[in-house]
């Protein structure tokens, strides 16, 4: 009997069937969400290219170079990150010589090579060493599903279909599409909505999307608004899980819940929200996963970089992982400008920790130097020495959030209070790296300022690492009870906190001031901790009752922070505290159709003039975030909007004003442009011709268009809202 028991002991290789079923369930959900706003054939082409052209080649490189094979969640997520990085590098190289339409070829080549050589084949396609246990797999699938559904509900489910209703839009998505349109043809990218002038911006997401567009022939509108957000976000969730597994107690202690909980906290947590009509800033990944695709890509790359960095700092073989670190650092430089400063301080913390422990700190030194050199190179080349509107203004974030510093920091601190219980894990060089990464995110948010509270992206980039540390600390605390059923304590405390805080928010909604709601919230957290801790002893579970109470209170804080994001699934008022609102300024179906006509019937680079510049105009104030003509036509526009340009940001910094509301700086150019539509003459049209303008996009919703215009130019296309003219 003993021999048979040993033969039937725990399996140490290969994924379990139940684990695979959990992954399949998440995959089916993802495809179902993509099909809501895209055709079956578009989704099919996108999934095929994402799988065979990005994920599997990246998977092969992840395993071959990094010698990884821990579990499929980690390998697929890390592989997709590496595949995306490879796609970006290849696209930049191919586009520089005019071969961007063929940049997809690298993927099949890598796959073929991974099968030809027997040694390579054995390393790439071997079975995993530490497969997920069934409970762990399904908890991960559940937490990922919850977060993805929230992102979908407050993303595509709220803003799509795109370019059909001018009262339901988000201008930044049109901006992202316009940059991606430039990335299809230009190296480097240009400001299409402002005559195609040079642009210094972290544009690697747009190059990646342009590569996908060339390979699949899917319209950029569908890619950016409907498709690309999901695989990036799913990979980010997988990497949060993978990073947690490097610090959490082993599965044998019963802490299978730590990784799935980290996914939930990173996705939806980050801030307690006791007030009914004011929020404390959205720092979780779900906030920007859809509406800021550069952040979505940046988080995935940052997490992959953290995974590789932690393994290198711990001196885990092989050294070839340095290749992955260099690749990820290079791509991080143009994915999101916040990543490398955070990683650099992470390596600095690791350097100090290793020195204090009298261990080799060579890896930390080299990693820090790598981040510093690549960041400086990116500042000079990718960003042209500009700061994109970022300036040093300590603690400006509090006034922008309309909240006191104490309340904001308390809100953030309670939501991740598990970090205080890391115990001996503080001595680990990997923990030191993540702590430096986290501290850098907080410092960047507190000491800088940017319009639209964009300095929060420092904290948003760091928050997945913070969530990992918080969940590892909670797992360490629960582990002190010595009971593998600690997941029950965490689950009950979390459920009670969600229910109690929902009641507290409802009861405190009518109270004046902030003291009452905060007291309600703190009382709920205290009660949950006491009740669950006492219940733990009533049922005669092992461990100290005080530890059980503290663990329950910590779990209540961390899980309670996801209440308002969860309520946002069905409540617009809750959503407004965390997520972006639908705004005005989009295109009608007729306007969008006319812009697409230009893309089909003109050549890349042909210049367009339009009378549409403002998404909202009141008296002399113009919100110039008008990008959809350049986005949909994929052609440069003489003057469409002028927000989100390097020049607008420079002027805004000099004048301390909002870059979206400043007047256009070249008044004579704008006057000539608009006169062509309002009071056309042969002289004005000639000036446009001399400026290189070939087509006029006359938008009647933007203002009156003179009927005399047809006397000087030829009508080429007309819709309900737009007439397109050609200058011969």
N, C-alpha and C positions, 0 to 999 in steps of 0.2 A: 504493500500500500504506500509506503514511503517513497519507493522508487517511482511509482506511478504519479504520486503527487509532484515529485521533482520534474518528471517529464511534462506534466501539465502546468508547470509554473508560469509566471507572467511572461508574456511574449515580449521580446526586446527588439524585434525588427519587423518592419512592414506595417502599414496602416491597417486599422481595424475596419471591418465592414460597416459598423455603426458610425465610425468616424467619417468614412467616405460618404455615407448617406447624409450626414449633417452638412458636409461640404456641397453635395449635390443640391440639397434643399436651398442653401444660400445662392447657388448658381442659378437655379430655376427662378427664385425670387428676383434676382438681378435682371435676368433676361425678360421676365414679365414686366418689370418697371421700364426697361428700355423700350419695349414694344408699345407702351402707352402713348408715346409721342413720336415714334419713328416707324417706318414700314418694316415688314418682315424681311425684305431683301436688304434694306440698309442695316438692320441689326445683324443679319447673317454675315454680311461683308465685314462689319465692324468687329464682331466676335471672332471671325476667322482670322482677320489680320492681327487683332490684339493677342490672340492665342499663338498663332504660328509665326507671326512677324515680330512680336515683341516679347511676350511672356516666356515661351519655350526657349528661344535663343538666350534670353537673359537667365533662365533657369539653368541652362547648360553652362554658361559662364560663371554663374554663382557657385555651382557645384565644382566645376573644373578648377577655377582659380582659387576659390575660397575653401574648397574641400568641405562644403557643408552638406549634411544629410540628416539633420536632427529630426524634422518632421515636415510634412507637406505644406502646412500652413506657412511656416517660416520660409521654406524653399520657394514656394510659389510667389509669396509676397516679395521676398528679397530678389528673386529672379525677375519679377516684373519691374522692380526699381532699377536693377542693373540693365535690363533690356531697354527700358525707357531712356536711361542715360546713354546707352550705346546708340540708340536711334537718334538722339539729339546730336551726338558727336558726328555720326555718319552724315546726317542731314546737313549740318553746317559745312562739312567738307565738300559734300556733293553740290550743294547750292552755290558754293563759291566758284564752281566751274560750270554752272548751268545744268547740272545733272540731277537736280532735286527730285525729278519725277522717278528716278531710279534708285533713290536712297533706300528703298525697302529691300533691296537684293541681299543686304548683309545678313538678314535673319535666316533665310533658307540656307545660305552658305554655312553659317554656324551650325545649323541643325544637321546638315549633311556631314560636316566634318566630325560632329559629335558621334556619328554612327560608324564612320569609316575605320577609325583606329580602335583596336580592341581595348587598349588601356584607357583611352579617353571614354569609350563607351561604357566600360566597367565603372569608371568614376562618376560619370554623369547620370547613368540610369540605374544606379544601385538602389536598394531598398533603404528606407529611413531607419535610423538607429533608435529613436525615442518617439514612437508614434503616440498621438494623443489618446488618452483613455476615453471611453465612450461618454462619461459624464462631462469630462473636460471639453470634448468636441461639441457636444450639444449645448453646453453653456456658452461656448464661444459663438456658435451659430446663432443662439438666441440673442446675445448681447449685440452682435453685429447686425442682426435683422432689425432690432429695435432702433438702433442708431441710423441705419440706412433708411428706414421708413420715415423717420423724422426729417432727415435731410431731403428725401423726396417730397414729403408733404409741404415743406417750406421752401422747396426749390422748384423743380420742374412742375410739381402739382399746383404751384401758386402762380408761376410766371408764364407757363406755356399755354397755348401755342404762341410762338414768338412772332413779332411784327404783324399782328392782326388788330390789336386794340391799343391806340395811343394812350389810353388811360391806365394800362396795365403793362408796365415795363420796368426794366432796371437798366439805366444808361451804361453802367460799367460793363455789362455783358456785350453790348454793342461795341464798346471800346475794345474789349478783348478780341472780338471778332475782327475788328478793323486792323489790329496789330497782327493777328494771324493771317489776314488777307495780304498784308505787306510781306509777311514771312514766306508766303508762297512764291514770291518773285524777287524779293530784295534781300541782300546781305550787305550790311546789317539792316534791321527793320527801319522803316521810315514812318513819319507821321502822315498817313494817307489823308486824314481829314484836314490837313493844313498844307496842301500842295506837295506832300511827299518830302518835306524837309527832314533832315537827319534826326534820329531819335535815340536817346540813351536810356535804356530800360532793361529790366530783367525779363528777357523775351524767350527763354528756352521753352516754356510751355507752348508758345505760339509756333516755334519751329517744330516741336513734336506734333502739334495738331496739323500743321501744314504737311508734314510727312505723311500723316494718316490720310489726309485729304487726297494727296497725290496717289497713294497706294490703293485707296478704296473708291475714289471718285465720289465720296459722300460730301454733300454741301457743308460748308463751314457752319452754317446756321444749325444744322442738325448735330454736328460734332460738338460744338461748344454749348449749345442750349440743352441737348438731350442725351448725349452719349458719353463723352470723355470723362465726366465727373465720376462715374461709378467705378470703373476699374482702379482709378487712382485712389479713391476713398477706400475701397475694399483692401487694396494692398497696404494702405496706411493702417487699417485695423489689424491686419495680419502682422505687421511689423511691431505694433504696440504689444500684441500678444507675445511675439518672439522676444522682444526686449525684456518683458516682464519675466519670462521663463529663465532668463539669465540671473535673476536676483531672488525670485520667490523661492520659498521652501519647496523641497521636492514633492512630487505627487504622493509619495508614501506617507507624508505627514498629513495628507488630506487637503492641501492647499491648491487643489485643482481649480478653484474658483478665482484665484488671484489674477490670472491672465484675462479671462473673460470680464471680470470686474473692471480691470484697467481699460479695456476697450470701451465699456460703458461710460466710465468716468471721463476718459479722454474725449469721447464723442460728445457727451452731453453735460458734463459737470463743470466744475471750476469756480462757481460763484453761488453762494446762498442768496436767495431772493425773497426776503421777508416783506418787502414793500409791494403794494398792489399796483402802484402807478409809476414806479421808477426802478430801473435795473442797475446792476453794478458791472455792466460790460460783459459781452459774450467772449469768452476766451477758449471755448471748446472747439474741437475740429469741425463739428457740425455747422457752426456759425458761418464759416467761409468755404465749406466744401463745394458748394455749388456756385455761389455768386462771386467767388474769388478763385478762379481755376489756377492762378499762379501760386496761391497759398496751398491749394490742394496738392499740386505737384511738389511744392517746397516741403510740406510736411512729410510726404512719402520719402523724398530724397534725404531729408534730415534724419528720419528714423532709421533708414538703411545705413546711413553714415554712423549713427550712434551704435548700431548693432556691431558693425565691423570694428569701430574704434574700441568698444569695450572688449571685444575678443583679442584685439592686438595688445591692448594695455595689460591684459591678463596673461600675455605671452603664450596664448594658445596657438599651436601650429596650424597652418603653415605660414611662412613669411610672405607668401605670394598674395596674401590678403591686402598687403600694401597696395597692390595694383587696384583692387576694388576701392580702397580708401581714396586713392588719387583720382580715380575716375569719378567717384561720387562727389568729391570736393570740387573738382572742375565743373561738374554739372550744377552743383549747389550754387556756385558763384553767379550763374545766370538764371537760376530758377526762382530764388527769392533772396533778396539782399540781406535778410536777417540771419541766415543760417550760419555762415562762416564765423561771424563775431561770437555767436553762441558756442559753436564748437571750439573756437580758439580758447575761450575762457574755461571751457570744460577740460581741455588739455592742460591748461594752467593749473587748475585745481588738482588734476591727477599728478602733475609734476611735483607740486608741493606735498601731496599726500605720500607719494612714493619716496620722496626725500626724507620726510619725517619717519617713515617706516624703515628707512635705510635699505631701500630696494632700488633697483635700477630704474631711473626715470628717463632713460634714453628715448623710449617710445613716445612718452608724453612730450618730450622736447621736440622730436621730429614731427609729431602730429601737429603741435602748436605752430611750428615754423611753416609747415605745409599750409595750414589755414591762413596764416598771416600773409604769406607770399601770394597765394591764389587770390585772397581778398584784395590786396593792394593792386594786383594785376587787373582784377575785375573793375575796381574803382576807376582805374585809368583807361581801360579799354571799353568795357561794357557800359559803364555809367559816365564815362567822359569827365570824371572828376566832379560830377554833380551829386547832390544829396537827394534829388527828387522831392524837394520840399521839406526834408527832415531838418530840424534845428534843435539845438540844446536849450531846453526850457524845463528845468526841474519841476516835477510835480504838476505840470500843466494838465496831465490826464485827469486829475481830480475835478478841476473846474469844467473840463469838457464833458465829463460824466455827470456833472451837477451833483456831486456827492462829496461828503467829507472824507479826508484821508483815512481816518480811523474806521469809519463804516466800510469803506471799500476794502481796506486791507483785512479787516475782520471777516468780511464776506468771502474773500479769496482764501484766507488762511483756514477758516473752518472747513471749507470744501476739500482741502487736501491735508487735513490735520494728521493723517496717517504717517506723514513724513517724519514726525517727531519720534516715531517708535521703530526706527530702523535698527537700533541696537548696535551690535558688533559689525553690521554691514557697513557702517561708516568707515571701517578700516579697509574696505575693498577699494582698489584703485578705480574700478568701474563705477562704483557708487559715487566716488569723488568726481569723476568725469560728468556723470548725469547731474550732480549737484551744481557744478560749475555751469553747465548748460542751462539749468533752471534759473540760477541766480542771474546769469547774463540776460535772460529773457525779462526778468522782473526789473533789472536795472535799466535796460533799454526802454522799457515802457515808462518807468518813473522819471527818467532824466531827459527824454526827448519829447518833441511835439511835432505833429503833422496835421494837416487839415483832415477832417473826417475821423479824428481819433485813430489814424492809421498806425500810430506808434504801438497800438495794442497788438500788432502783428509780431512784435518781439515776443510778447507773452504767449500769443497763440502758437507761435512756432515752438516755444519751449514747453508748452503745456502737456503734450503727450508724455514727455520725459517726467514732468512733475507728477502726472497721474500714475505713471509706472512706480515711482518712488513711494507715492502715497499708498498704493495698493500693496506694495512689498512690505511697507511698514505695518499696515493693518494685518497682513498675513503673519508677520513676525510676532505681533502682539497676540493674535488669536492662537498662534502656535504655542505660546506660553501656558495655555490651558491644558495642553497635552491630550487633546481629544481630536481625532480625525473628523468628527462631525461638526467642526467649527463652522462649516458652511451653513449649518442650520442657524447658528447664532447670527451670522452675518446676514443671512436671508431674512430672518424674522425682524431683526433690527432695521434693516432697510425698508421692508414692507411697512412696518409700523411708523417709521419716520415719514414715508411718503404720505400715508394716510393722515397722520397727525399734523404735518406741515400744511397739507391741503386744507384741513379744518382751520388751522391757525391763520392762514392767509385769508380765508373767508371771513373769519370772525374779526380780524384786525383791519379789514379793508376800509371800514368807515372811521377808523381812528385818525385823529389829526396828529401830525408830526411823525417822527420815526421811532421814538422810544417804545411806544406800545407794540408795534409789529415786531420789533427786535425782542422784546421781552416774551411775547407769545412764542416766537421761534425757539429761543433759548430754553424756555420751559418745556417745550415738546421734546427737544433733544435730551434734556436732563431726565425727563420722565421715561423716555424710551430706554436710555441707558440703565436706569435703576430697575425698571420692570423686567427687561430682558436679562439683566445680570442676576436678579433674584430668581427669575424663572429657571435659569441655568442651574442654580443650586437646588431648587425645589425638585427638579427632575434628576438630581444626584449626578450631575455631570462633573467630571474632574476639573481641577483648577481652582484658583483663588477667586472668590466672589468679587473682590475689587477689580481684578484684572478683567473678569467677565463684564462688569459694568462699564469700565473704560473702553473695552473693545466694542461693546454694543453702541456706546455713545459716539465713538469714532466712525463706526460703520453708518450710524444714523446721519452724521454730518455729511459724509462723503456721498452716500446714496441719496440723501435728502436734497443735495444740490442739483440733482437731475429732475426735480419735480416740475419746475416751470417749463423747461424744454420738453418734457413729456406732455404737459398740458397744452403746449403749443400745437400738438397734433390736431387738437379739436378746437382750440380757443385762439381767436385772433388777438384778444387782449393780452394773453400770456405770450403769444408769439412776438408782439411788439416790444416786449421787454428784452428779448434776446436776439431775434432775427430781423432782417431788413424788411421794410414795408414795400408794397407795390407802389410805384410812383408813375408820374406822367412823363410824356416825352417820347413815346415810341412812335412807330410808323403805322399807318393804316395799311390794310391789305393792298390797296391801290398804289400807295407810295412804295411799298416793298416790291410790288410787281414791277413797277417802273425801274427801280434800282437794279433789279435782277435782269431786266431787259438790257441795261447797259453792260452788265457783265457778259451777257451772251453775244452782244452785237458790237463790242468794241475790243480793242487790243490792250493788253496790259501796258500801263504807263500813260495811256491817253488821258489828258487832263479834263476835268469837269468843273463847271462853275454852278453854284446854286444860290438861291436866295434864302435857304433855310439854315439858320445858325443857332437858334435858341430852342431848348426844349420847354422852357418856361420863360416868359417875358412879362414883366410888370413895370410900367413907366420906362425908366432908363436902365433898369437892371435886367441883364440877360444871363440866364444859366446856359452856358455855352457847351454843355456836355452833349452835343449833337454829333453822333458818330455813325448812325445807321446807314447813311448813304454810302460812305466809304466802305463800311462793313459788307453791305449787300452787293455793291457794284464791283468791289475789289479793285477800284480805280482811285487814283489820287484826285482830291477835290481842292480847288484853288483856296477857298475858305469855306469850310463847313462849320465845325466848332473850333474852338482853340484851347479848350481845357485839356488837361493831361498831356501837355507838351512841355518840353524843357524850358522854353521861353516863358510860358505862363507861370511855371513854378518859380522861376527866378524873380519875376516881377512881384509875385505874391509874397515872397520872402522879403523883398526890399520894401514893400509897402504895407506889410503885415495885414494882408487881405486874403479873402477866399479865392483860390485860383480858378474856381468855376464861375466866379461872378465879376472878374476884372474885365474891363473893356478891351477890345482887340487893339493891339499896339500900333498896327500899321493902318491908320485911319484912311489914308488916301487909297490904299489897295482895296479896303473894304468898301469904300464909297464907289469906286469904279465898278466893283463886282455888283453891288446892289443897284446902281444906276442902270445897268444893262437890263434889268428886269422891270424897273419902275419907269424909267424915261429913256428908252434905248435910242441910240443914234449910230450913224456909221462910224463916227470917231470912237465911241465907247466900245463898240464891237471890235474895231480894229485893235484897240488897246488890249482887249482880251485875247485876240488872235496872236498878238505879239508876245503875250505872256504864256502862250502855248495851249490855251483853252481850245478844246475841240467840240465839247458838248455843253449845253445849258440844261440844267435840271430845274424847271420852273415849278415850284410847289405852291399851289394856291392856298393851302392851309397856312403857309408861312407869311403870306401877304399878297396884296394885289399884284397881278402881272399885267403889264401894258399890252393891249392887243396889237400895238405897233411892232412888237418884237418880231412877229412873223414877216415883217417887211425886210428885215435884215438877215435873218437866218432861216433855215429850212426845218419844218416840223418833221420829226422822224417817228415819234411815238406819243400817244396820248391816252391817259386813263382818267378816271373820275377826278383825281386830285392833282395829277401831274401832267405836264407836257414837256417832252424832251425835244430840244432843238439841236441842230448841227451847224457849226460855223464852217462854211466852205472855204 
